[in-house]
Amino acid sequence: MTQSTNESDLPFDEETWAQLPALLAHLPEPVHLVAWGDESNPREAEAIRLCRTLADHFDPISSEQRPRQPNYDYWPVIGVMRGTAVTHQDCGIRLIGLPHGYALTVLIAAIQAASFRGMTSEALTRIQLSKLEKEVRAELITAPDNEAGVMMAHPLTNMAAASPQVRVFMIMADQFPVIVERYSVHYLPHTVLNGRVHIEGVVGEKEILEHMATAVMHDA
């Protein structure tokens, strides 16, 4: 940690903040957070502040703000990149909406996945991912009070960090109910692959890979 801050100013509760040094202070590779948004919007300003807070306190993490882009429909957007502010690689990991509650743990999982290059995935999973010839876009729909969403975020962010063919978008359902209506979501977490293959609840890496194969086959 590089700075001290009044705990009342932190975007974390006291218990979570106390756990972060063990999770983020000694990452094997640096991580760069990019927050797309407009600071005049309170929710987007808070997402930008969240990224800056992590960068201010943990040496392996840097952050930057970028303006809204026309290719995103919802704001704020947080991108998790591997590397420094000067040289970074897009891991294909995005959080859509302001993460809070359990969604903060989703962000931490994404940071760790990027830094460890998804190496905490099973070896067989990484081998199968290396054979992907087409892109898989995974939309994980979760919410701040959905603890199970963290359990799906771990394998999905690891897969994105391990394979350039996998992109993961973790969407806060409470902030964007239109996505719930679009996919007729009745239970969280809910994962949609390439806009058509649905996974309800929490499943293991093997089943995720099977659904990815189905999604790619549909796009053939």
N, C-alpha and C positions, 0 to 999 in steps of 0.2 A: 504494500500500500504506500502511496506517495504523498497523500495529503490527509489532513484531519478535517472533519466536517461535523457540524452540529447534527446530531442524529435526527432532530425534528425536520431537517431539510432533505433527508434522504428519501428516495422513492421506494424504500424497502422497510418492512417492519424490523424491529430490533433483533429478533431471532434469526431471520433470514440474513441480515447484514453480518451477523456474527459468524455465519457459516461460509460466507463468500471467500474469505482469504484462502481457506483450504481448497476451494474449488477453482479459483481464478488466479491466484498470485503466482503459481508456478506452472503455467501452461507450457507444453513443449515447443509450441510455435506461436508467434504473435497472432492476434485476431484484430481485424479492423471492422468497426460497426459503422454502417452508413444509414442515416435517418433521413428519409425523404419526407418533407412536410413543410408547412408554413407556420412559423412561430407565432403568428397572430391568432392561430386557432389553438385553444387551450389543450385539447387532446394531443395535437401534433407537437406542441411545445413541450408537453410532458414527456413524450417519447424521445425527443431530442435531448432533453435534460437527463433522462435515464441513461442514454448512451454516453453522454458527457461525464456523468457521475462515475460510471464504470471505468471510463478511460482515465479520469483524474486519479482514481484510487488504485488501479491495478496496472503495473508497468507493461504486461504483455498486451494490453488492450489500448487501441486508439479509436477515435471516432471522428466523424464529420457530418455536417448537415448538407443536404442537397435539396434543391427546389423540387416541387411536384413535377412528375413526368406524365405525359399524355397516355402512356401505355398501362397505367394503373387506374383502377376504378375506385379504390378505397384508400383512405389515409388515416393515420400515418402508416408508412412502410419502413421496416427495419431490415436491412440486409446484413448478413453475417459473412464476412470475407476472411480468407486466410492471408496473413501477412501484415505489413505495416501500412501506415497512411501513404507512404511514398510508393511502395510496391506491394500490391495485394491482388489476390486471385479470387474471383467470384466462385463461391461454393454452391450457388444455386439454392440458398436458404433465405427465406423471407418470412417475417412476421407481419401480418396485416392487422392493424389496429394497435391500440395501446395495451401492452402486456401488463397485467397486474394479477394479484392472487396467484393461483397455480400457474398462470401463463408466464409469470416471471421465471419459474422453474423451467418452463419450455425454452425461454431465452438462454438461460444458463446451459441447458442441455445442448442447444445449438452452438454456443460458443465452444464448449468442450469438443463437440463433434468436429467442428472446423479445425481446431487446434490439433487434435489427435488424428486427423485425416480419416475419420471413420474407422479407425483400427480396433475399436471395441466391438465392432460387428463380428459375427462368426466368420471364420476363415472361408467356409463354403459359400456364405453369402457374398463375400468380396469376390470370390472366383466367378460366381454366377453374374454378378453385376458387371464384371469386366467383359462379359460376352454380350452385353446389351448393345444393339446396333441402332436403336431408335430411342428418342427421348421419352421419358416418362415424367409426366407432371402430376405430382401428388398434392391435393388440396386437403389439408387436415383441418376440419372444422371443430373447434373446441371453444372453451369459455373459461373465464377466470375461476369459476367455482367447480370446474370439471377436472378432478384429480387424475382421472383415467387418461385425459388428454396428454399428460406428461408421459405416460407409459407408451403411447403411440409416437410421441415426438422423438423419443430416444432412438428407436430403430430407423425412423424415416430421415432424421437429420444425419445420422451416421451413414445412411445409404447415399444421401446427397453429397456428403463430404468425401465419400469413397469413390463415387462415379460421376463423371461430367455429364452422363446421360440422364441423371435424376435431378429433378428440381422439386423443392418442397415449399409450399405456401401454407403457413399456419394462420388460420383466419379466426378472429374473435367473433363468435356467433352473436354475442350480446350487443356488439357494436354495429354489426352488419346483418340484420335479420333477412335482408333480401337474398343472401346466399343460402339461408336455411330454406326459404321458399323455393328458390331455384332448384335445389336438389331434393326437396321434400324430406328434409332431415327431421327425424322423430326422436333420435337418441344420440347423445354425444359420448365419446368422440365419433365423428363420421369422416371417413376418408374417401375421396373421389380421385380415381386415376384416369388421366386423360379425358376427363369430363364425362365418363360413361361407366366405368367399373367402380362399384361401391363396396366399401368395407365398413360394417357397423361394429362399433366397440373396439376392443383391444385384441389384436392377434399377434402371433409371433413372426419372426423374420421369414420363415419358410412359407407361411401363408401369404405374406405380403409379396414375396417374389412370385408366387403362383398367380396372384392377381395382376401383378405387373406384366407377366407373360401374356395373360389374357388381354390386357389393355393394348399391348404392342401388337398382338395378333389382330385385334379389331381395326387397328390403324393401317394394317398391311394393304 
